[in-house]
Amino acid sequence: AMVAGALMGVAALAKYAGVYAGLAGLVAAAFPVMRPRATGVLVAVAAFLAVLTPNIVWNLRNGLVTLSHTAQNANVGSDIHLNFASLAEFFGSQLFVIGPVFLVVWLVAARSSRDAFERFLLCASLPLLILICVQAIRSQAYANWAFAAYPAASALVAVRLVRSENWRWLRAGLGVNLAIVLGATLIILWPSLLPRAMDRYVGRSETMREIIAAAAGRPVAATERQLLADLTYAATS
Protein backbone atom coordinates (compact mmCIF):
# COMPACT_ATOMS: atom_id res chain seq x y z
CA ALA A 1 0.00 0.00 0.00
CA MET A 2 2.85 2.38 0.81
CA VAL A 3 4.58 1.73 -2.50
CA ALA A 4 1.29 2.07 -4.40
CA GLY A 5 0.50 5.39 -2.72
CA ALA A 6 4.02 6.72 -3.30
CA LEU A 7 3.95 5.74 -6.98
CA MET A 8 0.55 7.40 -7.33
CA GLY A 9 2.09 10.55 -5.86
CA VAL A 10 5.00 10.42 -8.31
CA ALA A 11 2.51 9.96 -11.16
CA ALA A 12 0.53 13.00 -9.97
CA LEU A 13 3.74 15.05 -9.84
CA ALA A 14 4.31 14.21 -13.49
CA LYS A 15 0.70 14.91 -14.44
CA TYR A 16 -2.39 15.43 -12.31
CA ALA A 17 -4.05 12.56 -14.16
CA GLY A 18 -2.08 10.38 -11.72
CA VAL A 19 -4.94 10.82 -9.26
CA TYR A 20 -7.10 8.73 -11.60
CA ALA A 21 -5.65 5.72 -9.79
CA GLY A 22 -7.78 6.76 -6.83
CA LEU A 23 -10.88 6.71 -9.02
CA ALA A 24 -9.99 3.21 -10.20
CA GLY A 25 -9.65 2.14 -6.58
CA LEU A 26 -13.05 3.56 -5.68
CA VAL A 27 -14.72 1.73 -8.55
CA ALA A 28 -12.93 -1.51 -7.71
CA ALA A 29 -14.02 -1.18 -4.07
CA ALA A 30 -17.62 -1.66 -5.24
CA PHE A 31 -16.76 -5.35 -5.73
CA PRO A 32 -16.15 -7.23 -2.44
CA VAL A 33 -13.48 -9.48 -3.96
CA MET A 34 -11.38 -6.44 -4.91
CA ARG A 35 -12.16 -4.23 -1.89
CA PRO A 36 -8.94 -3.16 -0.11
CA ARG A 37 -8.57 -3.13 3.65
CA ALA A 38 -9.15 0.23 5.34
CA THR A 39 -5.65 0.21 6.85
CA GLY A 40 -4.13 -0.30 3.41
CA VAL A 41 -6.13 2.61 2.02
CA LEU A 42 -4.99 4.91 4.84
CA VAL A 43 -1.34 3.94 4.32
CA ALA A 44 -1.63 4.53 0.57
CA VAL A 45 -3.29 7.93 1.04
CA ALA A 46 -0.62 8.96 3.57
CA ALA A 47 2.19 7.96 1.19
CA PHE A 48 0.46 9.76 -1.68
CA LEU A 49 0.12 12.99 0.31
CA ALA A 50 3.71 12.75 1.57
CA VAL A 51 5.01 12.68 -2.00
CA LEU A 52 2.60 15.33 -3.31
CA THR A 53 2.86 17.76 -0.38
CA PRO A 54 5.73 19.85 -1.85
CA ASN A 55 3.63 20.43 -4.97
CA ILE A 56 0.60 21.35 -2.88
CA VAL A 57 2.64 23.81 -0.79
CA TRP A 58 4.15 25.39 -3.93
CA ASN A 59 0.67 25.81 -5.42
CA LEU A 60 -0.65 27.43 -2.25
CA ARG A 61 2.24 29.90 -2.35
CA ASN A 62 1.72 30.67 -6.04
CA GLY A 63 -2.03 31.16 -6.33
CA LEU A 64 -2.80 27.54 -7.24
CA VAL A 65 -1.48 28.36 -10.72
CA THR A 66 -1.11 24.79 -12.02
CA LEU A 67 -4.54 23.81 -10.73
CA SER A 68 -6.14 26.86 -12.34
CA HIS A 69 -4.30 26.08 -15.60
CA THR A 70 -5.65 22.52 -15.54
CA ALA A 71 -9.15 23.80 -14.81
CA GLN A 72 -8.84 26.33 -17.64
CA ASN A 73 -7.86 23.59 -20.08
CA ALA A 74 -10.93 21.62 -19.04
CA ASN A 75 -13.14 24.75 -19.17
CA VAL A 76 -14.25 24.14 -15.59
CA GLY A 77 -16.89 26.66 -14.53
CA SER A 78 -17.95 27.54 -18.06
CA ASP A 79 -21.44 26.99 -19.42
CA ILE A 80 -22.18 23.37 -20.31
CA HIS A 81 -23.10 22.67 -23.92
CA LEU A 82 -23.50 19.17 -25.31
CA ASN A 83 -20.79 19.01 -27.93
CA PHE A 84 -21.26 15.72 -29.76
CA ALA A 85 -18.71 16.73 -32.41
CA SER A 86 -16.09 17.07 -29.69
CA LEU A 87 -17.05 13.66 -28.31
CA ALA A 88 -16.74 12.07 -31.76
CA GLU A 89 -13.37 13.76 -32.31
CA PHE A 90 -12.06 12.58 -28.94
CA PHE A 91 -13.32 9.02 -29.32
CA GLY A 92 -11.91 8.87 -32.84
CA SER A 93 -8.53 9.98 -31.53
CA GLN A 94 -8.50 7.01 -29.15
CA LEU A 95 -8.19 4.74 -32.19
CA PHE A 96 -4.61 5.99 -32.46
CA VAL A 97 -3.82 5.70 -28.75
CA ILE A 98 -4.45 2.01 -28.07
CA GLY A 99 -5.01 1.13 -31.72
CA PRO A 100 -8.30 0.54 -33.57
CA VAL A 101 -8.19 -3.27 -33.32
CA PHE A 102 -7.30 -3.34 -29.63
CA LEU A 103 -9.91 -0.69 -28.84
CA VAL A 104 -12.61 -2.98 -30.25
CA VAL A 105 -11.24 -5.95 -28.29
CA TRP A 106 -11.18 -3.86 -25.11
CA LEU A 107 -14.78 -2.71 -25.51
CA VAL A 108 -15.90 -6.28 -26.21
CA ALA A 109 -14.02 -7.47 -23.11
CA ALA A 110 -15.76 -4.76 -21.09
CA ARG A 111 -19.07 -6.52 -21.69
CA SER A 112 -17.98 -9.88 -20.31
CA SER A 113 -15.28 -9.84 -17.64
CA ARG A 114 -14.51 -13.44 -16.75
CA ASP A 115 -12.84 -13.20 -13.34
CA ALA A 116 -11.70 -10.79 -10.62
CA PHE A 117 -8.42 -10.03 -12.39
CA GLU A 118 -10.16 -8.96 -15.61
CA ARG A 119 -12.70 -6.96 -13.60
CA PHE A 120 -9.87 -5.17 -11.81
CA LEU A 121 -8.22 -4.24 -15.11
CA LEU A 122 -11.60 -3.04 -16.34
CA CYS A 123 -12.15 -0.91 -13.23
CA ALA A 124 -8.72 0.66 -13.78
CA SER A 125 -9.48 1.61 -17.37
CA LEU A 126 -13.11 1.97 -18.45
CA PRO A 127 -14.23 4.53 -15.80
CA LEU A 128 -11.39 6.83 -16.84
CA LEU A 129 -12.40 6.70 -20.49
CA ILE A 130 -16.04 7.38 -19.54
CA LEU A 131 -14.96 10.35 -17.39
CA ILE A 132 -13.00 11.95 -20.23
CA CYS A 133 -15.84 11.23 -22.67
CA VAL A 134 -18.12 13.23 -20.35
CA GLN A 135 -15.57 16.04 -20.39
CA ALA A 136 -15.42 15.85 -24.19
CA ILE A 137 -19.18 16.12 -24.64
CA ARG A 138 -19.52 19.01 -22.19
CA SER A 139 -16.61 21.00 -23.61
CA GLN A 140 -13.47 19.49 -25.11
CA ALA A 141 -10.88 16.82 -24.36
CA TYR A 142 -7.47 16.17 -25.86
CA ALA A 143 -6.50 12.70 -27.05
CA ASN A 144 -3.94 12.13 -24.30
CA TRP A 145 -6.27 12.97 -21.42
CA ALA A 146 -7.47 9.36 -21.19
CA PHE A 147 -4.00 7.87 -21.57
CA ALA A 148 -3.97 6.72 -17.93
CA ALA A 149 -6.66 4.19 -18.85
CA TYR A 150 -4.53 2.32 -21.34
CA PRO A 151 -1.90 0.51 -19.25
CA ALA A 152 -4.73 -1.49 -17.65
CA ALA A 153 -6.69 -1.60 -20.91
CA SER A 154 -3.70 -3.00 -22.81
CA ALA A 155 -3.20 -5.64 -20.14
CA LEU A 156 -6.88 -6.62 -20.35
CA VAL A 157 -6.66 -6.90 -24.15
CA ALA A 158 -3.53 -9.06 -23.90
CA VAL A 159 -5.05 -11.33 -21.23
CA ARG A 160 -8.28 -11.77 -23.17
CA LEU A 161 -6.58 -12.54 -26.52
CA VAL A 162 -3.99 -14.91 -25.03
CA ARG A 163 -6.53 -16.78 -22.91
CA SER A 164 -8.81 -17.24 -25.91
CA GLU A 165 -5.81 -18.02 -28.16
CA ASN A 166 -7.14 -15.49 -30.68
CA TRP A 167 -3.80 -14.99 -32.37
CA ARG A 168 -5.33 -13.54 -35.55
CA TRP A 169 -6.70 -10.50 -33.69
CA LEU A 170 -3.47 -10.17 -31.72
CA ARG A 171 -1.34 -10.14 -34.87
CA ALA A 172 -3.75 -7.76 -36.61
CA GLY A 173 -3.71 -5.34 -33.68
CA LEU A 174 0.08 -5.37 -33.42
CA GLY A 175 0.44 -4.92 -37.19
CA VAL A 176 -1.92 -1.93 -37.32
CA ASN A 177 -0.25 -0.33 -34.29
CA LEU A 178 3.18 -0.81 -35.86
CA ALA A 179 1.97 0.96 -39.00
CA ILE A 180 0.64 3.86 -36.89
CA VAL A 181 3.93 4.12 -34.96
CA LEU A 182 5.98 4.12 -38.17
CA GLY A 183 3.72 6.79 -39.68
CA ALA A 184 4.01 8.96 -36.58
CA THR A 185 7.79 8.49 -36.58
CA LEU A 186 8.03 9.70 -40.17
CA ILE A 187 6.03 12.82 -39.30
CA ILE A 188 8.28 13.50 -36.28
CA LEU A 189 11.46 13.07 -38.33
CA TRP A 190 10.13 14.98 -41.35
CA PRO A 191 7.38 17.31 -40.03
CA SER A 192 7.14 19.07 -43.38
CA LEU A 193 5.33 16.01 -44.74
CA LEU A 194 2.21 16.69 -42.66
CA PRO A 195 1.76 20.38 -43.52
CA ARG A 196 2.02 19.58 -47.22
CA ALA A 197 -0.55 16.82 -46.89
CA MET A 198 -2.99 18.91 -44.86
CA ASP A 199 -2.60 22.28 -46.54
CA ARG A 200 -4.35 20.97 -49.61
CA TYR A 201 -7.53 20.76 -47.52
CA VAL A 202 -7.20 23.41 -44.79
CA GLY A 203 -4.68 25.97 -46.10
CA ARG A 204 -3.16 26.22 -42.63
CA SER A 205 0.30 27.48 -43.60
CA GLU A 206 -1.07 30.20 -45.88
CA THR A 207 -3.42 31.37 -43.13
CA MET A 208 -0.53 31.56 -40.65
CA ARG A 209 1.58 33.57 -43.10
CA GLU A 210 -1.29 36.02 -43.65
CA ILE A 211 -1.71 36.51 -39.88
CA ILE A 212 2.02 37.10 -39.42
CA ALA A 213 2.07 39.56 -42.31
CA ALA A 214 -0.94 41.42 -40.93
CA ALA A 215 0.70 41.65 -37.51
CA ALA A 216 3.69 43.43 -39.10
CA GLY A 217 6.01 42.63 -36.21
CA ARG A 218 3.46 43.31 -33.48
CA PRO A 219 2.62 40.66 -30.81
CA VAL A 220 -0.01 38.07 -31.82
CA ALA A 221 -2.41 36.58 -29.28
CA ALA A 222 -3.98 33.15 -29.83
CA THR A 223 -6.89 31.55 -27.99
CA GLU A 224 -5.83 27.99 -28.82
CA ARG A 225 -2.50 26.27 -28.24
CA GLN A 226 -2.71 24.61 -31.64
CA LEU A 227 -2.99 27.99 -33.34
CA LEU A 228 -0.09 29.33 -31.30
CA ALA A 229 2.03 26.31 -32.25
CA ASP A 230 1.20 26.76 -35.93
CA LEU A 231 2.01 30.48 -35.78
CA THR A 232 5.34 29.76 -34.07
CA TYR A 233 6.21 27.09 -36.63
CA ALA A 234 5.31 29.36 -39.55
CA ALA A 235 7.27 32.29 -38.11
CA THR A 236 10.44 30.30 -37.50
CA SER A 237 10.48 27.92 -40.48
Secondary structure as GFF3:
##gff-version 3
##sequence-region A 1 237
A	DSSP	alpha_helix	2	14	.	.	.	ID=ss1
A	DSSP	three_ten_helix	16	19	.	.	.	ID=ss2
A	DSSP	alpha_helix	20	28	.	.	.	ID=ss3
A	DSSP	three_ten_helix	32	34	.	.	.	ID=ss4
A	DSSP	alpha_helix	38	61	.	.	.	ID=ss5
A	DSSP	alpha_helix	65	73	.	.	.	ID=ss6
A	DSSP	alpha_helix	84	93	.	.	.	ID=ss7
A	DSSP	three_ten_helix	94	96	.	.	.	ID=ss8
A	DSSP	alpha_helix	100	110	.	.	.	ID=ss9
A	DSSP	alpha_helix	116	123	.	.	.	ID=ss10
A	DSSP	alpha_helix	126	138	.	.	.	ID=ss11
A	DSSP	three_ten_helix	143	149	.	.	.	ID=ss12
A	DSSP	alpha_helix	150	163	.	.	.	ID=ss13
A	DSSP	alpha_helix	167	189	.	.	.	ID=ss14
A	DSSP	alpha_helix	193	202	.	.	.	ID=ss15
A	DSSP	alpha_helix	204	215	.	.	.	ID=ss16
A	DSSP	alpha_helix	225	236	.	.	.	ID=ss17
###
